[in-house]
Amino acid sequence: MVIIVYFVVIALAFFLLIVLPQRRRATVHRALVESLGVGDEVVTIGGVFGTIRQVEDDRIQLEVSPGVVLTVARNAIAQAANPATPDPSLDEHPADNGSGDD
């Protein structure tokens, strides 16, 4: 009886710690891929940044540089690339004033 309880606990932990988070990630990724449109800045799963120029059923025309357009699979888009504005409060070296006095 105790062994059955252990197996149930392990199965429940596996489901809660592995299966549910993976389902959530897949749902979020699916929503992202469906919401893509022309002009969106994205990052592919290979780390290529670009701007969407054309959206087809299963392909996306991605401009990675002026005049350079790649065709990638729609599911190859990993995330939206939001240009991060530097936050001065997160400066790595706040005491560095550039004077060179180290």
C-alpha positions, -999 to 999 in steps of 0.1 A, spaced: 0 0 0 28 24 9 46 18 -24 14 27 -43 12 60 -24 48 67 -33 42 61 -70 11 84 -68 31 112 -52 59 109 -77 34 109 -106 17 139 -92 50 158 -87 60 149 -122 28 162 -136 29 195 -116 66 202 -121 71 192 -157 39 186 -176 19 217 -166 47 243 -171 54 228 -205 18 231 -215 17 267 -204 48 275 -224 33 258 -255 1 277 -251 19 311 -248 41 302 -278 11 292 -299 -6 325 -291 25 344 -300 29 327 -334 -8 333 -342 -6 370 -334 24 377 -355 20 405 -381 39 426 -406 63 450 -389 67 430 -357 103 426 -344 111 390 -335 138 366 -326 140 331 -341 149 300 -322 184 303 -337 189 338 -323 184 358 -355 167 392 -349 146 406 -377 114 424 -387 85 405 -403 79 417 -439 53 391 -450 33 364 -432 21 333 -450 4 302 -437 34 284 -425 63 307 -435 74 342 -426 96 366 -446 120 381 -421 141 411 -429 173 408 -409 192 436 -425 182 463 -451 175 443 -483 183 409 -467 151 388 -463 151 352 -449 122 328 -452 117 310 -419 91 286 -406 64 303 -386 71 280 -356 108 290 -357 99 323 -340 109 321 -304 98 355 -291 90 391 -298 121 413 -297 111 444 -277 140 469 -279 150 473 -243 156 509 -232 185 512 -208 175 517 -172 200 539 -154 190 525 -121 203 491 -133 238 504 -141 263 476 -135 291 500 -123 275 530 -107 308 542 -92 325 542 -126 327 578 -137 351 572 -165 380 591 -149 404 561 -151 413 563 -114 413 526 -105 
